[in-house]
Amino acid sequence: MNQTLGRRIRTARRHRGWTLDQLAEAAAVSRRMVVNIEQGSTNPTLGTLLKLSEALGTGLPALVEPPRRPVQLTRAGEGATLWQGEHGGRGVLVASGDRPDVVELWDWTLRPGEVHRSERHLRGTRELLHLLEGEMILEVDGEPHHLGPGDALAFPGDAPHSYACVGEATARFSLAVHEPVHEPRSEGTP
């Protein structure tokens, strides 16, 4: 996965005619991080991947998923795990839609005590969360929302937000993310 990710980022960077330094500046990550990712020698965080995809003007799925087909089936266990918690929780990208807008479908589990703080997404991004099991606190722009099984919440993904498992049971939820079309950042515009 890391080798494929590195090739895709390098290809997108070269397609834009950017140097490593230009991509690093536009994505607000270090040059060393870009080099390591392109070489496939590091496992970047979800936040770093989001910054790179935004700077390159491509959605996250274009960097991490297999090549697109008109109908794409993801079998159980085949999604891309892009976040792992300290107690075994996971954020798995299970499906996505093509441009012009990017739509992602995630399967998340948070173990008791785990928290995932999300990077802000592109301006205009919306998220829809449906809690299937457990209890959680979803904080959006400093406002906490307590969710129980079956509850759902729609919120702006371009605001600071975090997901926290509360209680004794694992929280499991589906998350849909809609990122509207944006032009890639121009050179030197972080």
N, C-alpha and C positions, 0 to 999 in steps of 0.2 A: 504494500500500500504506500509506504513512504517513497519508494522509487517512482511509482506512478505519479504521486502527488508532486514530487520534485520536477519530473518531466513536464507536467502540465503547467506548473507555475513558470518554469523556464521558457516554455513555448509561448505562453501568454505575454510574458515580459518582453521577449524578443519581438513578438508580433507588434507590440507597441513601440518598439525601437528604444526601449529603456535599458540603461545600465543597471547593475545590481544596486548601486547607490541611489539611483532615481526611484526604483521600486521601494527600497528601504525607507526613503524619505516620504514618499507618497503614502505608505502604509503605516508609518510611525513605528517601525520595528528596526532593529539593528541590522546592519549589513551582514554581520556574522550569522545572524539568524536566517536571513534570506539564503546565504551561501549554504548553510547546513541543510535547510529544507530542500533546496534545489539538488543537492548531492544525495538526498535521501538518508542522511545520517542522524536526523533528529525526528522526534515525534512531536510536532507543534501542537500547542493548545488550540482549543476551539476559538478562543478570542483572537489568536494570531492568524488563524485561517480566515476568520471573518474580516480582519483588517486587510489581508492580502486580496481576498476576493473583491472587496469594495474598491480598493485602489486600482485593481485590474479591470473593474467594470464587469465582472463575471459573478454569477451566483456561486455560493458554496458548493452546491451539487456538481457543478461543472468541474470542480477541482477534485472531488472525492469519489464520485460515482462512476461505475462502468459506462462505456459509450452508450448513448441513448438509442432506443428503438421505439417505433410508434407505440407498441404495447410493451410495458416493462413489468415483469413479475419479480417481486422480491420474496423469496421463500423465508420462512421462519429461520432466524439465526444468520441470515445472509446480509443484513443491513450493515452499514458502516458505523462502528462504535467510535464516536468522536469525543466522548467524555467518560471518564471513569472516576468514581468517588472513592474516598479513602476506606469505605466500608463495603464496597462491592456494587454500589449503584452505577447505572450506565445511562448514557444518552445515545440512542441509536437512530441514525437517519435511515428510515425504511423506504421512503419514496419521495420523488420530487417531480415537478413539472418544468418544462422548458421555458425559455424566454418567449415572449418579451418579459413578462413578470416571472419571478421565481417563487414557486410554492414548494414548501418542504413539509413532510409528515414525519414526526419523530415518535419513538416509543421510549419513554423515560421510566427509570426506577430510581428512587432515592431510598436509601436505608435510613433507619432511625438516626438522627443527629447529623445527617449529611445536608449540605447547603451547596447550591450552584448559583454563583453570581454571574449573570450574563453580561457580556459586552453590549453596549447600545448597538442596535442594528441600523441600517440605512434609514434616512428620513422617510417617513410614511409607512414603515413596516408595521404590520398588524400581526398579533399572535392570538390563537384560540387554544385554550387548554381545557381538557376534559379529564377530571380526576376519576380514575376507575376504581382504585383501592387505596385505603389508608387515609391519612390526614396530612395536610400541608399548609404552610403559610406562603402565599405568593405576594411578594412585596413589589409594588410598581410605583416608581417615583416617590419612594418613602412611605407609601400607604400600604399597610398590611391587609391581606384578604385571607381569612381562614376558610379552607375548603375541606369538605368531607366527600365521601364516595358519591359519585353521580353529579357533583357540582361542576360547573363550567364557568370560565371567565374569558372575556375578550378584552384585550388591552393593547396599548401602543408598544411595539417592540423597540421603538427608538428612544424610549425612556429607560432609565436605569431600572433593572428588575432582577429579582432573585427568587429561587425556589428552595424551600426548606421543608424537610420531612419532620413532622412533629408526632409525638405519640410513640407507641410501642411497635407498630406495624410498618412495613415497607409501603411507601407511596408509589403507585404506578399511575402514569398518566400519558395520554396522547397529546401531542402538541403540533398544531399546524402553524406554519410561519409563511406570511405573504410579504414578499419584498417587491415593491413596484419598480418599474424600469427607471434606471438612472444612468446617465452618461458616466463613463469612467472618469476618475479624477485626472485632471490635466497634470502634466509634468510639474513637479515641485509644488503641488497644491495638496497638502495633507488634510 
